Amino acid sequence: MAFVQAQSDNLPVVDSFMLMEFIKFNDCFIQNEIRGLKAEWSMRGSYIESAVGYVQLKREENKCTVTSEICPEHRVRTKNYKIIMIVDEEREVVDTVKCFDCSAAEGGCKHALAFLMWVHKKSTQPSPTSIECYWKKPVLSAAKSTIIKTDNFGVTPDFDSQVYAGFLDVVVSKGKEVQSNNQLVKYYKSFSPDQDKTHLGLHKLLSEFQKCGGKTYVHFLSLAENTMTDELCSIIVKDTKDQSASHE
């Protein structure tokens, strides 16, 4: 039997139980892989809806073979990846889901997971009043042929620094007045690194460098060297040693 275009009325049903059984007993999709961030993102609805296309299927006895093309999320200009899924409709079991073009395909990749989730979603959602055909180009693939030129951005007006002169000073002054503890006010306190270690941040050093009329990297390095004393650096090392374990 030849392949036919997949539609909303002829997809094999992949319910939640079949989905979880396949993931649970398939060696390619171990728990550490499934709970990874990439896998989690590949199964989100916005991606699978836009990445899957050209879906077709054929039935031979109790087996339904579904093939598709899926657009890589971060390499949309490369060719689409080929995906195949085989479902045993009599036993209600997903036999296999495999991607043929991804470098991680042999170990079970996120594209296979995305297609599995797509079939699950499409086959279990309420039947629409009209039949939807799934033999169409993935929406995400449109980025391959979309060319954005600089002319499309229009003319950028010249920035008039005089219009915004003093705005930052007003914001910082108001923050100090209400004793705000936000990051902006912290960075724009009086330049006194002996009292506040946040003044050793690159942003603050650059601000002070500009105020002092610095022109070259030599001037900046001189300011940084005079400000970042060995004593202060040792204090910072001590205070930030375990910051990865902090939730603040």
VMD Tcl script that draws the C-alpha trace (Angstrom):
set ca {
  {0.00 0.00 0.00}
  {1.32 3.44 -0.93}
  {1.64 6.37 1.42}
  {-1.22 8.84 1.61}
  {-1.40 12.33 3.03}
  {-2.03 12.42 6.76}
  {-5.19 14.15 7.88}
  {-7.00 14.78 11.11}
  {-9.29 11.82 10.41}
  {-6.71 9.12 9.59}
  {-3.85 9.49 12.09}
  {-3.17 6.51 14.37}
  {-4.22 7.18 17.94}
  {-1.33 7.64 20.39}
  {-2.90 8.22 23.78}
  {-1.15 9.25 27.00}
  {-0.73 5.64 28.16}
  {0.94 4.61 24.88}
  {3.15 7.68 25.03}
  {4.41 6.99 28.54}
  {4.86 3.26 27.93}
  {7.05 3.97 24.90}
  {9.24 6.46 26.76}
  {9.45 4.23 29.83}
  {10.61 1.06 28.07}
  {12.61 2.50 25.16}
  {16.35 2.44 25.88}
  {16.96 5.52 23.72}
  {14.86 7.76 25.93}
  {16.24 7.34 29.41}
  {15.14 9.58 32.27}
  {18.27 11.75 32.20}
  {17.68 12.53 28.53}
  {13.97 13.21 28.88}
  {14.37 15.66 31.72}
  {17.03 17.66 29.87}
  {16.27 21.25 28.98}
  {16.56 20.68 25.22}
  {14.14 17.78 25.34}
  {11.72 19.81 27.42}
  {11.81 22.70 24.97}
  {11.42 20.39 21.95}
  {8.12 19.10 23.37}
  {6.56 22.51 23.94}
  {3.49 23.22 21.85}
  {4.78 26.30 20.04}
  {7.70 24.35 18.56}
  {5.96 21.15 17.48}
  {3.11 23.08 15.87}
  {5.48 25.07 13.68}
  {8.22 22.49 13.04}
  {6.32 19.42 11.80}
  {5.20 19.12 8.19}
  {4.76 16.87 5.16}
  {3.15 14.12 7.24}
  {2.08 10.96 5.39}
  {1.16 7.44 6.41}
  {0.34 3.96 5.24}
  {-1.33 0.98 6.88}
  {-0.28 -2.62 6.42}
  {-2.35 -5.09 8.45}
  {-2.19 -3.85 12.06}
  {0.83 -1.58 11.54}
  {0.60 2.11 10.71}
  {3.76 3.82 9.49}
  {3.84 7.61 9.76}
  {6.61 9.70 8.20}
  {7.26 13.41 8.45}
  {9.77 16.17 8.05}
  {10.70 18.34 11.02}
  {12.53 21.64 10.86}
  {15.53 21.99 13.22}
  {14.82 24.73 15.74}
  {18.21 26.44 15.73}
  {19.35 25.58 12.19}
  {16.31 26.49 10.16}
  {18.36 26.98 6.98}
  {19.51 23.37 6.87}
  {17.36 20.66 5.31}
  {14.47 19.25 7.28}
  {15.04 16.04 9.23}
  {13.19 12.87 8.22}
  {11.19 11.17 10.98}
  {9.43 7.80 11.01}
  {7.01 6.33 13.51}
  {5.49 2.84 13.54}
  {2.38 2.19 15.60}
  {0.84 -1.22 16.25}
  {-2.83 -0.24 16.25}
  {-4.05 -3.68 17.30}
  {-1.83 -3.88 20.39}
  {-2.02 -0.11 20.93}
  {1.74 0.21 21.17}
  {4.25 2.63 19.64}
  {6.91 0.35 18.18}
  {9.46 2.95 17.11}
  {10.09 6.64 16.57}
  {13.31 7.48 14.77}
  {15.01 10.54 13.27}
  {17.32 9.83 10.33}
  {19.34 13.03 9.91}
  {20.15 14.37 13.38}
  {23.62 13.63 14.76}
  {22.02 12.43 18.00}
  {19.46 10.20 16.26}
  {21.01 6.88 17.26}
  {20.54 7.63 20.93}
  {17.07 9.13 20.63}
  {16.92 12.82 19.81}
  {14.64 15.71 20.64}
  {13.18 15.72 17.12}
  {11.84 12.21 17.60}
  {10.32 13.32 20.90}
  {8.78 16.36 19.24}
  {7.14 14.26 16.52}
  {5.90 11.73 19.07}
  {4.26 14.57 21.01}
  {2.81 16.00 17.79}
  {1.09 12.73 16.85}
  {-0.14 12.34 20.43}
  {-1.62 15.83 20.41}
  {-3.20 15.65 16.97}
  {-4.64 12.15 17.40}
  {-6.24 12.77 20.79}
  {-7.62 16.28 20.42}
  {-11.37 16.67 19.76}
  {-12.37 16.11 16.15}
  {-12.77 19.41 14.29}
  {-15.82 20.09 12.15}
  {-13.56 20.12 9.08}
  {-10.76 17.77 8.09}
  {-7.26 19.23 8.36}
  {-4.54 18.02 6.02}
  {-1.05 17.67 7.48}
  {0.78 17.38 4.15}
  {2.16 20.91 4.17}
  {5.39 22.76 4.62}
  {6.47 23.31 8.24}
  {5.79 26.89 9.30}
  {9.27 27.17 10.77}
  {10.80 26.39 7.38}
  {9.54 29.73 6.08}
  {12.55 31.30 7.79}
  {14.78 29.67 5.17}
  {13.35 31.82 2.40}
  {12.82 34.98 4.41}
  {15.47 37.60 3.69}
  {15.49 40.74 5.80}
  {17.40 43.68 4.37}
  {18.58 46.71 6.28}
  {16.22 48.83 4.17}
  {13.30 47.03 5.83}
  {14.16 48.59 9.17}
  {13.47 52.10 7.94}
  {15.35 55.25 8.83}
  {16.59 55.49 12.39}
  {16.32 59.03 13.76}
  {19.47 60.62 15.08}
  {19.88 60.31 18.82}
  {19.76 63.67 20.56}
  {21.62 63.28 23.83}
  {20.49 66.73 24.98}
  {16.88 65.56 25.17}
  {17.79 62.96 27.78}
  {20.43 65.00 29.59}
  {19.96 64.75 33.32}
  {17.36 61.98 33.14}
  {19.63 59.41 34.79}
  {20.56 61.84 37.54}
  {16.87 62.43 38.29}
  {16.16 58.69 38.52}
  {19.15 58.01 40.76}
  {18.38 61.01 42.95}
  {14.80 59.86 43.42}
  {16.00 56.34 44.22}
  {18.30 57.64 46.93}
  {15.54 59.84 48.28}
  {13.21 56.87 48.83}
  {16.16 54.72 49.91}
  {15.63 52.24 47.10}
  {17.85 49.18 47.09}
  {17.61 48.39 43.38}
  {20.66 47.68 41.26}
  {20.65 51.02 39.45}
  {20.89 53.03 42.67}
  {23.59 50.70 44.01}
  {25.75 51.31 40.95}
  {25.37 55.06 41.10}
  {26.21 55.68 44.72}
  {29.20 57.87 45.46}
  {32.31 56.17 44.15}
  {33.72 54.69 47.34}
  {34.92 51.11 46.81}
  {36.16 50.89 50.40}
  {32.52 51.02 51.55}
  {30.72 49.08 48.83}
  {32.20 46.23 46.82}
  {29.60 46.70 44.04}
  {31.70 49.67 42.92}
  {34.29 47.26 41.62}
  {31.88 46.08 38.93}
  {32.86 46.73 35.33}
  {29.83 48.96 34.78}
  {30.77 51.26 37.65}
  {34.42 51.35 36.64}
  {33.47 52.35 33.09}
  {31.17 55.06 34.41}
  {33.92 56.45 36.61}
  {36.37 56.15 33.71}
  {34.11 58.32 31.58}
  {33.62 60.88 34.34}
  {37.38 61.16 34.80}
  {37.79 61.93 31.11}
  {39.58 58.69 30.29}
  {40.46 58.25 26.63}
  {42.48 55.06 26.18}
  {42.59 51.55 27.55}
  {45.80 52.47 29.37}
  {43.89 55.03 31.42}
  {41.17 52.48 32.17}
  {43.65 49.82 33.26}
  {45.31 52.38 35.52}
  {41.97 53.24 37.15}
  {41.08 49.56 37.58}
  {44.49 48.77 39.08}
  {44.26 51.60 41.59}
  {40.68 50.70 42.54}
  {40.94 46.92 42.71}
  {43.39 46.59 45.56}
  {44.64 43.19 46.66}
  {42.73 43.55 49.92}
  {39.39 44.23 48.22}
  {39.91 41.42 45.71}
  {40.56 38.99 48.56}
  {37.34 40.09 50.27}
  {35.36 39.59 47.08}
  {36.83 36.13 46.53}
  {35.80 35.17 50.05}
  {32.28 36.62 49.75}
  {31.52 35.08 46.35}
  {33.13 31.67 46.84}
  {29.84 29.90 47.55}
  {27.51 32.12 45.54}
  {26.43 29.23 43.30}
  {24.71 27.67 46.32}
  {22.87 30.90 47.15}
  {19.28 31.50 46.06}
  {19.48 35.24 46.48}
}
mol new
graphics top color blue
foreach p $ca { graphics top sphere $p radius 0.5 }
foreach p [lrange $ca 0 end-1] q [lrange $ca 1 end] { graphics top cylinder $p $q radius 0.2 }
display resetview
